[in-house]
Amino acid sequence: MKLILAVVQDKDVNRLQDALSENEFKTTKLASSGGFLKEGNTTLMIGVDDEYVDQALEVIRDNCSQREQMVAPISPMGGNADSYIPKPVKVEVGGATVFVLPVEAFHHF
């Protein structure tokens, strides 16, 4: 058994959860936020048997799109000037960051 942790942008999470549900994958949804853009995202925990890992990854890949987004300057006031962005920049957002972890034991009470 494996535990898939998929960190997904909030704009993609409803579509992804619907697709995972249609493919009979159960998910647990955790609110999270990113470090660079400090925007909301969602981490989905998906427990799957080993033989279904590739299918789950395909569903994630098909439902999490990457896109470009303009990021406004972040003021260094009260923060670290090392991360100051002086003018709007275009960054790639979306997609999914996915971790597949081995599960030593699973209990459902």
ABEGO torsion letter per residue (X at the ends): XBBBBBBBBAAAAAAAAAAAAAAGBBBBBBBBBBAAAGBBBBBBBBBBBAAAAAAAAAAAAAABBBBBBBBBBBBABGBBAAABBABBBBBBBEEBBBBBBBBABBBBX
